[in-house]
């Protein structure tokens, strides 16, 4: 007959009972359905070693396979098209990583490494350690005793440099806190110190306060409060980030090492060091590998590193295909779970339930079945991760060796981790192993990672189970039933008093995590954009222009390009906005990795014709022979549920908003590859960075998704001059097309086309007035192979780039960049109209061909 406690245990191992302990489970779909679809390979397997590595979903690998099957990715150190694609994609992944941790490139840099350990070694080798001397006490390397071996191993570097080492017990950080010492000696102030601690213990899952970061940096907490100097903090986040959201805007650690297989399961052998840019400046690197040098000499000891943080520290060719795969890891994680907060709530709930039941199991004589190694009762999600560490006990209270548990679990296809988990400090603390015990155990033949689990009845390690985002309630069931069936002396007893106490205690959810979840990815560093206003030139300005030029031109054509690299939208009258012509390059097409597509890579973009209707507030995309698709110009852009991302335009980071699945499907079908339409995020501002004296004198101007400047102007006289040069070549391709002036004008993708009598006269203009609106000429437009794309047929040719280079004496420029800055004390909106008078002002020095 079944005992009452066994019946109670069976009732306890039901999903309804679990929901009584924790109300969060799954991600809005049936968890088993998710597992059947994405993790078919674990059917019949109870996988409980997510702190070792989590598992990758099938959609992640398929997405990556399709990506590298579709695209040619070259070595990023080259400059050919496949290499540029690699470079841009890798940069997009860097943005995605920073976005995931709620920070931005202005604050942090992502240095790719082979893993978390390599990231730690990078810090150890480049930190500016200062040896003690008669002039001062020098640097200190300090770390919590609950730290991974790879952190403690930094000691091997510091010991050789005369740097002091301090191991800190976890309770000492706050208990020994006091007012920091007064900084009086300049030498002491400059002494750099490093404090390392884990965001989450890989042994017990204990979460340490992220507030320690600022507490140490400010010198308020121990050991910083007892030592003058500049304190840096290394936050080991490898275990933490697998199931918890990390907000670096709130805890700005100087160095954050991570391993991506802990987050996604794939790729292995790839990690990163997230380094605060301010801290990166103090690092001192001695070895220099390929790609890190601005210049060096072979015979002389001369070397100048690249100025960019990332370029200085990534020696040789990075593992670019593995890095590109991270995009698919983030995509899968987002699609399957929704957010890291959801992952945290789901995984913690499973760990908490397992802890409650395991801690209540008793042998027939009332003795506990397990000794659980933790510092809390799994009540606070901010204090405990989804990790459970324990030793099983027999009915006499003796420890069951972890190796025995591991072997039995394997028979039931239950995958756990055993040993000390490369964390000797925590292992000593929880298992009460003294320093002398460690040495005597070594003498007895026990080393880290072996199967000697008991020495004179005392455990040398423990058992760890850990959960991930794809873990299920069935995993908990299988594990608990395994323990009861294999290690409990029957009849089973449940400690109902403890069970009632744990069940009645209200678990604490993370307020900080809820706040983080309300911040949409990419909503960083926003500023308020100015409203468009009108400038009216003074009479003196017009008069001076007339004196300087003595002639005028006419605005013959006005083009806007709503979608970057797509066809033009010609208008006869159009308002100006704060970033140029209203809605000019407000949208762009990106590939599945968030990299901007241009006609260099995808000439067919020029066959997509955007049509803006201000009256209906819509943008319509048209392609001959297909049904058009429509998206709103503004509606819903402030909706926090919209997917946001960061991308790169002409070297600048831009923040964008996805325009939805309908237009994405339309574009993907036409272009034959996965892609999205994105729009520049409202209120995100990007300043013009055109490097010229004219631009600097003019001051900053806000840009849309254009490459260089707000406006581009070309002169019809210059087009005619070039057209004649091409026509006179006997080897010109498609000779008939070069007689069409309007078709040639389209290739240069200008906003303003003006009439003129002298070719390239525009090169000498410093200002010009179009109607009543004043512009400043800020530089010439350098041309690339994109002007070789015929905008009607999407075919490529060598012209007009070849003839342009010849007639310009090798200077491949055509057209002039313009900037317009709105007046602050006016609410009128400037409007440009075809037919308007154009009055240029000639600069004092010109450089025409």
PyMOL commands that set and color helices and strands:
alter all, ss='L'
color gray80, all
select helices_A, chain A and resi 4-12+15-21+31-38+40-42+58-70+81-100+116-126+149-152+155-159+172-175+186-190+212-217+224-226+240-242+261-264+277-280+309-313+320-337+340-360+402-411+424-431+435-443+473-487+496-504+511-517+539-549+603-607+661-671+693-698+716-727+735-739+741-747+761-764+785-788+801-807
alter helices_A, ss='H'
color red, helices_A
select strands_A, chain A and resi 46-47+108-113+140-144+164-168+192-198+230-236+255-259+271-276+293-296+303-305+361-362+370-372+387-392+414-415+417-419+454-455+458-459+462-466+493-494+553-560+563-564+569-571+573-577+580-581+587-591+609-613+618-622+629-632+644-649+652-658+675-680+686-687+702-703+711-715+752-754+765-770+773-782+813-819+831-833+837-842
alter strands_A, ss='S'
color yellow, strands_A
deselect
rebuild
show_as cartoon
